[in-house]
Amino acid sequence: MGYARILQDGNGNKSGYRECDGEVAFMPEQQSYENIFRRVKIDMATMEVLNHDFIKDKQRVYRCGMLLRGITPEDFHVYNAVYIGNHQVIYTPYGNGKIAHPETFEVLDDWKRDSIFPYSFGRDEEFVYFFTGSTDTQYAVKLKACKNPAAFCVLSYKYAKDDEHVYYEHTVLKKANPETFVVLDDLYARDDKHVYLGNRMFEADAKTFVVLGNGYAKDRKHLYLHGFVEKEE
């Protein structure tokens, strides 16, 4: 018996699949007592490792070593760090993303940060979606407040807007004006009247508010740390 090698995806990242003497199995490194071993039937000549969980050949697609019955490998591909699939189905890292119209699905960002808890906005012809790995929800959450997906755009980090609302992740930011809303850094954002840290609006003078860095910011009256008044200037 030969040496089992860990298969890598197209970006050189280790997958959960290993090959030995022409046979392939899903056998990921475990951080618990569980030992997973699932041999897959695959054509080595057309095999493509997509990411840690997914592998395909010219006839089949597998997720975590289990055959996805009825799913064609045609156009089955990685969209970004969150979404993978094709015109039939879209998956998140935790399972079926429950995208209503996978045939029209597109991702709207490709952030490289938060690799432990990847997140991403996406949309199809009817809905906008948000997924974050910081929850155990397998599906992408629909942004029900968005009535015009074509107008939806990602601003930066986890902020986005459409023609009616501003969003932080899948939450509508209260009172935020999409026409004047700007993202200042990974923490702070503002419009012409309000200042926000994530999804929290706090009292500050929007017209004179500036970010200093490392969580600090100021306006004409106060110094702030993470959205709270630090001291009087």
N, C-alpha and C positions, 0 to 999 in steps of 0.2 A: 504494500500500500504506500502511495506517495504522500507528499506533504500537502496538507490542506492550506490553501492560500486564501486570504480575505480578498474578496472582489471589491473593486473601487468603482465609483460612478465617474461620469465624464469630467468632473472637476477634481478628481483625485481623492475624494473623500471615501473613507471606509464604509462599506455597506454591511448589512447583517447577513450577507450571503458568502459562502465559502465553496471553493471548488477543489476537488481531489480526484485525480485519475479520470477526468471527464465527467464526473458527477457533481451536481450542485445542490446545496442544501441551505436553508435559512437557519443559521445558528449564531445569533448575535451574542456579543459579550454581555453578560448579565451582572447586575449589581445586587442580585438577590439570590435566593436558593433555587430559583426556577432554572431549569435546563431545557431550552427549546431546540428541537432538531426536526426540521421538516424538509425532506428531500423533494426537489421539484423536477418535473419533467421539462427539459428545455433543450432547444437546439443551439449548440455551442456556436455554430457558424453565424447565427443571426441574433445571438443573445445581446441584450443591452441592459446594463445596470443603470437604473434611473436615479435612485437615491438609496437611503438606508433600507427602506421597506419594500420598494418596488423594483421588479425586474421583468423583462419581457423578451419574447422572441417573435418570429414572424407569425405565430399562431396564438400565443397566450400572453396573459398578463397575470403576475402574481403580486399579492400584497402580504408581507410577512410570511412568505412561504405558502400561502393559500391561494389557489386558483380563483380568479375573478370570472365566474361563469357568465357567459353572455357578453362580456366586455371584449371588444376587438382591440388589438394592439395598434391599429391604424391611428396615427396622429396622437397616440397616448404619450404625453410628454410632461416635463416639469415646467410649470409656469414661473414659479419663483420658490423661495424657501418655504412657503406655506401651501400653495395649491399645486396639484398634479392631476392629470386626467385627460379627457378628450371630449368629443361631441356627445358622448353618452353619459358621462359621470365625472364629477370633480370631487377629489378627496382633499381633506386637510390632514395634518400629521396624526390626528386622532381617529379619523374615519370618514364616512360619507359626508361631504360638505353640504348636502341637500340644496344644491343650486338648481333653481327652477328651470332654467334654460341653458344647460351646459354647452349647447351648440353655439351660443352667442357670448359665452363667458370670456372676459378679459381681466387681467390684473391691472391695477392702477398704480402700483408702486413696486419697488424692489429694494427695500431698505436692507442694509447689510448688518445692522446692529441688532441687539437683543436676540442673539443666536440661541440662547437658552429658551426664551419664550418668543418665538417668531410671531409676527403679526402682519396683516396685509388687508388692504381694501381691494375689492373686486366688484364687477358688475356684469349683469346680462341685460337683455333687452327690456326687462321689467323691474329688476331690483338692484340695489347696491348692497354689498355684503361686507362684514368685517369679521375677521377671525384673529384671536390672540391665544397663544399657547399658555398664557397664564391662568386659564380656566381649564376645567375638564370637559367642557362642551365640545363634542366632536364636530358639530356643524358650524357653518358660518352664519353669523347673526344678520338678519335683514334690517336695514335702516328704513323702517316703515315711514318715517317722516319725509323721506326723499321721494317725491312724486315725479321727478324728472331725472332719471339716471344719466341721461346724456349731458346734463349740466354739471354733474358731480365731478369734482377734481380734488386731488390730494394736494395739500399745501406744503406740509413738511411734518416729519415725525408722525404723530398720531392725529394731527389736525386735518380737516377737510371741509369743503363747503359745496353747496349747490346754489341755485338762484334764490332760495328762500331761507336756508339755514346754514349755520356753522356747526361742525361736529368735532367732538373729541372722542376717538374710537367710535362707538356706535351711539353715543349720547349727544343730544342736541344741546349746544351751549345757550343757556338762557340769555336773552336780550342781545346776543351777538349780532352785529350787522355784517352780512357777507360782503357788502360793497366796500367796506372800509377795514375789514378784518385783516390783520397781518400777523405772521408768526415771527417772534423775536429771537427765540432760541429753542432748545429742547424743552424748556420749562415754561417760558412766558409767551403770551400773545395778547393782543389788544385790538380793539376797534377804535372808533372816534370818541367813545364815551366810557368804555369799560376795559378792565384789565383782568387777565385770566392766568391761572397756573393750572395746567391740565384742564380738568372740567370744573374747576372752582373759580368763580368770580370773586374778587376781593376789592375792597375800597382803596383806590389809588387815583391819582390824576393822570388820565390817559394821555393828555396832550404833552405832559412833561416826563412821562415815564420812560426810563432807559434801563437797559440791562447792563450790569457791571461784570458779571461772570461768577462762576462757582456758587450759583444760587442767589447771589446778591443783585439787587436792583434799587433804583431810587426814582422819586419824582421831586417836585419842588419843595416838598415838606418833609418827606420821610425816607429812611433807608429801610429796605426790606430784605429779609432772608427767607427764601422759599415761600414767599407770599404773605409773610407776617411782618409787622412793623418791628424793626430791630432796635432803633433808637431815634430820638429826635435829632435833626441836624441843626 
